Amino acid sequence: ACDTSGNCSAKLDKNEYLVGSPPPQFVNKVDVPHTFTISVWKDEGNGLISAVHNPDPDPTNDVIPEILFSGGTVNVIENTCATGTDTNGQCTVTINSSDPGPFSVSANVDINVNGVQLQRDTDGQFGNSLEATKIYVDASLSLDNGGYVQAGVEKTIIATVQKDPGTGFVNAEGEEVILTLTPPDGATSDDYQITSNTCTIDPVTGQGGTDANGNCALTFISYVTGVYQVSAAATVNVQGLDIDLATNDVTVTVVDGSITLQSMYPSQEVGSNNTLTVTVKQDTGGVPSAVIDAPVIITLDDKFGASSTPDDVNGGTCSTPVV
């Protein structure tokens, strides 16, 4: 306000500023834009009014706040303050960051109040607000590679959760991860079994979730071949902000194989020839197919004086003459 000596005042407000620990509204996930609103006021002796940018016809009525950043890496998406305040004495700055970490936003402005040029900063003085602080945070959720497993053998999928509160990624302990196992088409509940899942938190005991390394695991066993899909989702709280996470599907292919031995003649005359046929097949979830050039070891009990020599390999089979 202007006193009897002609001293006038003005103030510069920002709609967000930080004192003490950050409440949730001061925390953003990386790559999520945020808009600050800067409000400029002046008092010509009759109470506070908006300081409107109106350089025509008097250039001294420029109200163009200067915005300054310090701390983290910030991308300015839009800055309406560069063209001055609007009819409400306000302007906005929209920013974004791909890097977790805190940074500060400050503003200063020159305001003409009844011919007196005043400079105001977001310094907490003269009714001004403090500078604004924004903390960008992040979190991640990943699954280890799926790969292959033999039918009837357990397979373990490990989920890993990390979070960055603005000071670097750390393992996130005690987080619940929802793991979804999708069986192959046509598989029934009798064809597979989840034998262990440490990712779920028991609502009664509170046990489960990620460990000190940010890991939890789901173990399953399949009695049939085929392709299983595993996906994960979690909601991680970082600096009071809930971040929803999800993974792409990880593929686990359950495979199996077989080997059969067939004699051309179940019984034969001493000294006559016989042929043993070995068939090797693989099953990766479709129609079992022959395995070409698979090394096969045939062992005969030589106490009867038999001898053998591999003779042919064809279509996943090999034949050995026996005398």
C-alpha positions in Angstrom: 0.0 0.0 0.0 1.1 3.6 -0.4 1.6 5.4 2.9 1.4 9.2 3.6 5.0 9.6 2.5 4.1 8.2 -0.9 5.8 4.8 -0.4 4.0 2.1 -2.4 4.2 -1.7 -2.3 3.6 -4.7 -4.5 4.0 -8.4 -4.2 4.7 -11.4 -6.3 3.0 -14.7 -5.6 3.5 -18.3 -6.8 0.8 -20.8 -6.2 3.2 -23.4 -4.9 6.2 -23.2 -2.7 7.9 -25.6 -0.4 8.5 -25.3 3.4 9.7 -28.5 5.2 8.9 -31.9 3.8 7.3 -32.0 0.3 3.6 -32.6 0.3 2.3 -34.7 -2.7 1.5 -31.7 -4.9 5.2 -30.8 -5.1 6.1 -34.2 -6.5 5.9 -35.2 -10.2 6.7 -38.4 -12.1 9.4 -37.9 -14.7 8.0 -37.0 -18.1 4.8 -35.6 -16.6 4.4 -31.9 -17.3 3.7 -29.4 -14.5 2.4 -25.9 -14.7 3.3 -23.1 -12.2 1.1 -20.0 -12.0 2.7 -16.7 -11.2 0.5 -14.0 -9.8 1.6 -10.3 -9.6 -0.3 -7.8 -7.4 0.1 -4.1 -6.6 -1.5 -1.7 -4.2 -1.9 1.9 -5.3 -3.5 2.9 -2.0 -6.9 1.3 -2.2 -6.0 -2.4 -1.7 -4.4 -5.1 -3.7 -5.3 -5.3 -7.4 -3.9 -7.4 -10.2 -0.8 -6.1 -11.9 -1.8 -6.3 -15.6 0.7 -6.1 -18.4 -0.4 -3.0 -20.3 2.5 -1.2 -22.0 0.2 0.8 -24.3 0.2 3.7 -24.0 2.7 3.7 -21.1 5.7 1.4 -21.6 6.4 1.5 -17.8 3.4 -0.6 -17.3 5.2 -3.6 -18.5 4.6 -6.6 -16.2 6.9 -9.3 -17.5 8.0 -11.7 -14.7 11.4 -13.3 -15.3 11.5 -17.1 -14.5 14.7 -18.7 -13.2 15.4 -22.4 -12.6 18.1 -24.0 -10.5 19.0 -27.6 -9.5 17.8 -30.3 -11.9 17.4 -30.6 -15.6 14.2 -28.8 -16.7 12.6 -28.5 -20.1 10.3 -25.4 -20.5 7.3 -26.4 -22.6 5.5 -23.1 -22.5 6.1 -19.7 -20.8 3.3 -17.2 -21.1 5.2 -14.9 -18.7 7.5 -14.0 -21.5 4.6 -11.9 -23.0 3.5 -10.4 -19.7 0.7 -11.0 -17.2 -3.0 -11.4 -18.3 -6.0 -9.5 -17.1 -5.8 -11.4 -13.8 -2.2 -10.4 -13.3 -1.1 -13.9 -13.9 1.0 -15.9 -16.2 2.1 -19.6 -16.3 5.2 -21.7 -16.9 4.8 -25.3 -17.9 7.9 -27.5 -17.4 8.9 -31.1 -17.7 11.9 -33.3 -16.8 13.1 -36.7 -17.8 15.6 -36.8 -14.9 14.6 -37.5 -11.3 15.7 -34.9 -8.8 14.7 -31.6 -7.1 14.9 -28.2 -8.6 13.7 -24.7 -7.7 11.7 -22.1 -9.6 12.0 -18.4 -8.7 10.6 -15.3 -10.3 11.3 -11.6 -10.2 9.4 -8.7 -11.8 9.5 -4.9 -12.1 6.1 -3.2 -11.3 5.1 0.4 -11.8 3.0 1.5 -8.9 1.8 5.1 -9.2 5.0 6.0 -11.1 7.2 4.2 -8.6 9.2 1.4 -10.1 9.4 -1.5 -7.7 11.2 -4.8 -8.0 9.8 -7.9 -6.4 11.2 -11.4 -6.0 9.9 -14.7 -4.7 12.0 -14.2 -1.5 9.3 -14.2 1.2 9.7 -10.4 1.7 7.0 -7.7 1.3 4.3 -10.4 1.2 6.0 -12.3 -1.6 5.9 -16.0 -1.7 9.0 -18.2 -1.5 10.4 -19.8 -4.6 8.7 -22.9 -5.8 10.2 -26.4 -5.5 9.4 -29.4 -7.6 10.8 -32.9 -7.1 10.7 -35.3 -10.1 10.7 -38.9 -9.1 10.6 -42.3 -10.9 10.1 -46.0 -10.3 10.7 -49.1 -12.4 9.3 -52.7 -12.5 11.0 -55.4 -14.5 10.8 -59.2 -15.0 13.8 -61.5 -15.7 13.9 -63.3 -19.0 11.4 -66.1 -19.4 13.2 -68.6 -21.7 12.6 -72.4 -21.8 11.8 -75.0 -19.2 11.2 -78.8 -19.4 7.7 -80.0 -18.7 7.3 -81.2 -15.2 10.2 -78.9 -14.0 9.6 -75.8 -11.9 10.2 -72.4 -13.5 10.8 -69.2 -11.4 10.1 -65.7 -12.7 11.7 -62.9 -10.6 10.2 -59.4 -10.5 12.4 -56.4 -9.5 11.0 -53.0 -8.2 13.2 -49.9 -7.8 12.3 -46.3 -7.1 14.1 -43.0 -7.3 13.0 -40.4 -4.8 15.1 -37.8 -6.6 18.4 -38.9 -5.3 19.0 -42.0 -7.4 17.4 -45.4 -7.9 17.3 -47.7 -4.9 15.7 -51.2 -4.3 12.1 -50.9 -3.2 11.3 -53.2 -0.3 7.9 -54.2 0.8 6.1 -53.5 -2.5 3.3 -55.8 -3.7 3.6 -57.0 -7.3 0.6 -58.5 -9.1 2.0 -61.3 -11.4 -0.3 -62.7 -14.0 0.4 -66.1 -15.5 -1.5 -66.8 -18.7 -1.4 -70.5 -19.9 -1.4 -71.7 -23.5 -4.6 -72.0 -25.3 -6.4 -75.2 -24.4 -4.6 -75.7 -21.1 -6.7 -76.4 -18.1 -6.1 -75.8 -14.4 -4.9 -79.4 -14.1 -2.2 -78.8 -16.6 -0.1 -76.3 -14.5 0.3 -75.2 -10.9 1.6 -72.1 -9.2 3.8 -73.6 -6.5 5.0 -70.3 -4.9 4.3 -66.6 -5.1 6.2 -64.2 -2.8 5.0 -61.1 -4.6 1.6 -61.0 -2.9 1.3 -59.4 0.5 -0.9 -61.3 3.0 -3.5 -58.9 4.3 -3.5 -60.5 7.7 0.2 -61.1 8.4 1.6 -58.4 6.1 4.1 -60.9 4.9 5.3 -61.0 1.3 6.1 -58.4 -1.3 9.6 -57.4 -2.5 12.6 -58.1 -0.3 15.6 -55.9 0.6 16.9 -56.4 -3.0 13.5 -55.2 -4.4 12.8 -58.8 -5.6 9.9 -61.2 -5.4 9.2 -64.4 -7.3 6.5 -66.5 -8.8 7.3 -70.2 -9.4 5.1 -72.5 -11.4 5.2 -76.0 -13.0 3.6 -77.1 -16.2 2.8 -80.7 -17.1 2.1 -79.9 -20.7 4.1 -78.2 -23.4 3.3 -74.7 -24.7 3.9 -71.0 -24.3 3.0 -69.2 -21.1 2.9 -65.5 -20.7 3.8 -63.7 -17.5 3.1 -60.0 -16.8 3.5 -57.8 -13.7 1.9 -54.7 -12.3 2.5 -52.6 -9.2 1.7 -49.3 -7.6 4.7 -47.8 -5.9 4.6 -44.8 -3.6 7.5 -42.4 -4.1 7.7 -39.2 -2.0 3.9 -39.5 -1.4 3.1 -39.9 -5.1 1.6 -43.2 -6.3 3.2 -44.4 -9.6 1.5 -47.2 -11.6 3.9 -49.6 -13.2 3.4 -52.4 -15.7 5.7 -54.7 -17.7 5.5 -56.2 -21.1 4.8 -59.9 -21.2 7.6 -62.3 -20.6 7.4 -65.6 -22.5 8.1 -69.0 -21.0 8.2 -71.9 -23.4 7.6 -75.3 -21.8 9.2 -78.1 -23.9 9.6 -81.8 -23.8 11.3 -84.6 -25.7 11.0 -88.3 -26.3 13.2 -91.2 -27.4 11.9 -94.6 -28.5 13.7 -97.8 -29.4 12.1 -100.4 -31.7 13.4 -103.8 -32.8 12.5 -105.0 -36.3 12.4 -108.6 -35.0 11.4 -109.1 -31.4 13.1 -112.6 -31.7 15.3 -114.1 -34.3 17.5 -117.0 -35.2 21.1 -117.0 -34.0 23.3 -115.4 -36.7 20.6 -113.6 -38.5 20.4 -109.8 -38.8 18.1 -107.5 -36.8 17.7 -103.7 -36.9 17.0 -101.4 -33.9 15.3 -98.1 -34.8 15.7 -95.1 -32.5 13.3 -92.2 -32.8 14.0 -88.8 -31.2 11.3 -86.2 -31.1 10.9 -82.7 -29.6 7.7 -81.0 -28.4 7.7 -77.2 -28.1 4.0 -76.8 -27.7 2.8 -77.9 -31.1 2.9 -81.1 -32.9 5.9 -83.2 -31.8 8.6 -83.1 -34.5 11.6 -85.2 -35.3 15.0 -84.1 -34.1 17.6 -84.2 -37.0 21.2 -85.2 -36.3 20.7 -85.8 -32.6 23.6 -87.8 -31.2 22.3 -91.1 -29.9 24.2 -93.7 -27.9 23.0 -97.2 -28.2 24.3 -99.7 -25.6 24.0 -103.4 -26.2 24.7 -106.1 -23.6 27.7 -107.8 -25.1 27.5 -110.9 -23.0 25.6 -112.4 -25.8 28.3 -111.5 -28.3 26.3 -108.8 -30.1 28.0 -105.9 -31.9 26.6 -102.8 -33.6 27.5 -100.0 -35.9 25.4 -96.9 -36.6 24.1 -97.3 -40.1 21.6 -94.6 -41.0 20.2 -91.3 -39.8 16.9 -90.1 -41.4 14.0 -88.0 -40.2 14.8 -88.1 -36.5 15.5 -91.9 -36.6 18.6 -94.0 -36.8 19.0 -97.7 -37.4 21.6 -100.1 -36.2 22.1 -103.6 -37.6 22.7 -106.2 -35.0 24.2 -109.6 -35.7 
